[in-house]
């Protein structure tokens, strides 16, 4: 500790490497989610995704010798994560992409930084230092430029755009609640892998209930692309990415961890350039550069004392 501040743990290799892996994986998932829409109702696709993820996490926890036997409070905590992160969040995300482009959903979701910082301050007492605030403002200016570009290029009209943005904001709030829960002392009382396995399995069950109520009996599409997408989203986008992300979050806090969602739109657009013929405008390029600059400034910020 020097000068009343704590060293920025977010610049350590042990944090930067998983952070980079998570952003790369989640930057690619938006394209895959887009392909999931169509024949199968969104809630069933989400349920299949987290069923695959939950099974994978269970096998991994068992291989590590970790049991899924948690005390009642542990089950309640896992259920809260399952509801907020793996049910509400993703049901909103998948439905939002039916109204607006995946790029615009990714851009709006970058606003996760704001509720994460506010909720971490309210419930965890984590203050935002001056450098983190400056980095956040620069990054959000970049996100605003990306948003403006995507909104201008949207061809579905203002009503559909507003509906999609509203649904994405609900997803953001749900994800933020789960993020802050993972940063609490309660989360650290239980082993992460078994807790996440249970949360994903319970989330998949909740998604199935939602699907039954909204769309009826299960629907499956046996197209190779769809099945491969479920496997990719379940294994890479969930079973690998979430443990890495929550591990980082527990060290650097929800505000800084939310920068994964800030840089993800840039990665999503880079991948879209390669696979969808996405064309960068001056606005989009400027937004991408500002976002990257803000990310570097914020991640190098020292944590102020409480």
FENHU-V741310 format. One record per backbone hydrogen bond with DSSP energy under -1.0 kcal/mol. NH is the residue of the N-H (numbers start at 0). CO is the residue of the C=O. E is the energy in kcal/mol with one decimal. If there is no record, write none. Layout:
BEGIN
nh->NH co->CO e->E
nh->NH co->CO e->E
END
This chain:
BEGIN
nh->1 co->4 e->-1.6
nh->4 co->1 e->-1.6
nh->5 co->302 e->-2.3
nh->8 co->6 e->-1.3
nh->10 co->7 e->-1.9
nh->11 co->8 e->-1.7
nh->14 co->11 e->-1.4
nh->15 co->11 e->-3.0
nh->16 co->12 e->-2.5
nh->18 co->14 e->-2.0
nh->19 co->15 e->-2.6
nh->20 co->16 e->-2.3
nh->21 co->17 e->-2.6
nh->22 co->18 e->-2.2
nh->23 co->19 e->-2.2
nh->24 co->20 e->-2.5
nh->25 co->21 e->-3.1
nh->26 co->22 e->-1.9
nh->28 co->24 e->-1.2
nh->31 co->27 e->-1.2
nh->32 co->28 e->-3.1
nh->33 co->29 e->-1.8
nh->34 co->30 e->-1.3
nh->35 co->32 e->-1.0
nh->44 co->40 e->-1.8
nh->45 co->41 e->-2.5
nh->46 co->42 e->-2.1
nh->47 co->43 e->-2.6
nh->48 co->44 e->-2.2
nh->49 co->45 e->-2.2
nh->50 co->46 e->-1.6
nh->51 co->47 e->-2.3
nh->52 co->48 e->-2.2
nh->53 co->49 e->-2.5
nh->54 co->50 e->-2.2
nh->55 co->51 e->-2.3
nh->56 co->52 e->-2.6
nh->57 co->53 e->-2.2
nh->58 co->54 e->-2.4
nh->59 co->55 e->-2.3
nh->60 co->56 e->-2.7
nh->61 co->57 e->-2.4
nh->62 co->58 e->-2.2
nh->63 co->59 e->-1.4
nh->64 co->61 e->-1.4
nh->65 co->60 e->-3.0
nh->69 co->67 e->-1.1
nh->74 co->70 e->-1.9
nh->75 co->71 e->-2.2
nh->76 co->72 e->-2.4
nh->77 co->73 e->-2.5
nh->78 co->74 e->-2.4
nh->79 co->75 e->-2.1
nh->80 co->76 e->-2.1
nh->81 co->77 e->-2.7
nh->82 co->78 e->-2.5
nh->83 co->79 e->-2.5
nh->84 co->80 e->-2.6
nh->85 co->80 e->-1.1
nh->87 co->82 e->-3.0
nh->88 co->83 e->-1.5
nh->90 co->86 e->-2.2
nh->91 co->87 e->-2.3
nh->92 co->88 e->-2.2
nh->93 co->89 e->-2.6
nh->94 co->90 e->-1.6
nh->95 co->91 e->-2.3
nh->96 co->92 e->-1.6
nh->97 co->94 e->-1.2
nh->98 co->95 e->-1.9
nh->99 co->95 e->-2.0
nh->104 co->100 e->-2.1
nh->105 co->101 e->-2.4
nh->106 co->102 e->-2.0
nh->107 co->103 e->-2.7
nh->108 co->104 e->-2.5
nh->110 co->107 e->-1.9
nh->111 co->108 e->-2.0
nh->112 co->109 e->-1.5
nh->113 co->110 e->-1.7
nh->115 co->111 e->-2.1
nh->116 co->112 e->-2.1
nh->117 co->113 e->-2.4
nh->118 co->114 e->-3.0
nh->119 co->115 e->-2.2
nh->120 co->116 e->-1.7
nh->121 co->117 e->-2.4
nh->122 co->118 e->-2.9
nh->123 co->119 e->-1.4
nh->125 co->119 e->-2.0
nh->132 co->128 e->-2.2
nh->133 co->129 e->-2.6
nh->134 co->130 e->-2.6
nh->135 co->131 e->-2.3
nh->136 co->132 e->-2.6
nh->137 co->133 e->-2.3
nh->138 co->134 e->-2.6
nh->139 co->135 e->-2.9
nh->140 co->136 e->-1.8
nh->141 co->137 e->-1.8
nh->142 co->138 e->-2.4
nh->143 co->139 e->-2.3
nh->144 co->140 e->-1.8
nh->145 co->141 e->-2.3
nh->146 co->142 e->-2.9
nh->147 co->143 e->-2.6
nh->148 co->144 e->-2.3
nh->149 co->145 e->-2.6
nh->150 co->146 e->-3.0
nh->151 co->147 e->-2.1
nh->152 co->148 e->-1.9
nh->160 co->156 e->-1.9
nh->161 co->157 e->-2.7
nh->162 co->158 e->-2.4
nh->163 co->159 e->-2.5
nh->164 co->160 e->-2.4
nh->165 co->161 e->-2.5
nh->166 co->162 e->-2.3
nh->167 co->163 e->-2.1
nh->168 co->164 e->-2.2
nh->169 co->165 e->-1.6
nh->170 co->166 e->-1.9
nh->171 co->167 e->-2.3
nh->172 co->168 e->-2.1
nh->173 co->169 e->-2.1
nh->174 co->170 e->-2.5
nh->175 co->171 e->-2.3
nh->176 co->172 e->-2.0
nh->177 co->173 e->-1.7
nh->178 co->174 e->-2.4
nh->179 co->175 e->-2.5
nh->180 co->176 e->-2.0
nh->181 co->177 e->-1.9
nh->183 co->180 e->-1.2
nh->188 co->185 e->-1.3
nh->189 co->186 e->-1.1
nh->194 co->190 e->-1.8
nh->195 co->191 e->-3.0
nh->196 co->192 e->-2.5
nh->197 co->193 e->-2.5
nh->198 co->194 e->-2.5
nh->199 co->195 e->-2.8
nh->200 co->196 e->-2.3
nh->201 co->197 e->-2.9
nh->202 co->198 e->-2.4
nh->203 co->199 e->-2.5
nh->204 co->200 e->-1.9
nh->205 co->201 e->-2.5
nh->206 co->202 e->-2.7
nh->207 co->203 e->-2.1
nh->208 co->204 e->-2.0
nh->209 co->205 e->-2.5
nh->210 co->206 e->-2.6
nh->211 co->207 e->-2.7
nh->212 co->208 e->-2.4
nh->213 co->209 e->-2.4
nh->214 co->210 e->-3.1
nh->215 co->210 e->-1.1
nh->226 co->222 e->-2.4
nh->227 co->223 e->-2.8
nh->228 co->224 e->-1.8
nh->229 co->225 e->-2.1
nh->230 co->226 e->-2.2
nh->231 co->227 e->-2.7
nh->232 co->228 e->-2.9
nh->233 co->229 e->-2.5
nh->234 co->230 e->-2.9
nh->235 co->231 e->-1.5
nh->236 co->231 e->-2.1
nh->238 co->233 e->-2.3
nh->239 co->234 e->-1.9
nh->240 co->235 e->-1.5
nh->241 co->237 e->-1.9
nh->243 co->239 e->-1.3
nh->244 co->240 e->-2.9
nh->245 co->241 e->-3.0
nh->246 co->242 e->-1.9
nh->247 co->243 e->-2.0
nh->248 co->244 e->-2.7
nh->249 co->245 e->-2.0
nh->250 co->247 e->-1.0
nh->251 co->247 e->-2.6
nh->252 co->248 e->-2.2
nh->256 co->252 e->-2.1
nh->257 co->253 e->-1.7
nh->258 co->255 e->-2.0
nh->259 co->256 e->-2.1
nh->260 co->257 e->-1.1
nh->262 co->258 e->-2.1
nh->263 co->259 e->-1.4
nh->266 co->262 e->-1.7
nh->267 co->263 e->-3.1
nh->268 co->264 e->-2.2
nh->269 co->265 e->-2.2
nh->270 co->266 e->-2.6
nh->271 co->267 e->-2.0
nh->272 co->268 e->-1.8
nh->273 co->269 e->-1.3
nh->274 co->270 e->-2.7
nh->275 co->271 e->-2.6
nh->277 co->271 e->-1.8
nh->284 co->280 e->-2.5
nh->285 co->281 e->-2.5
nh->286 co->282 e->-2.5
nh->287 co->283 e->-2.5
nh->288 co->284 e->-2.2
nh->289 co->285 e->-2.5
nh->290 co->286 e->-2.3
nh->291 co->287 e->-2.0
nh->292 co->288 e->-2.3
nh->293 co->289 e->-2.7
nh->294 co->290 e->-2.2
nh->295 co->291 e->-2.1
nh->296 co->292 e->-2.2
nh->297 co->293 e->-2.6
nh->298 co->294 e->-2.5
nh->299 co->295 e->-1.2
nh->300 co->297 e->-1.3
nh->302 co->5 e->-1.2
END
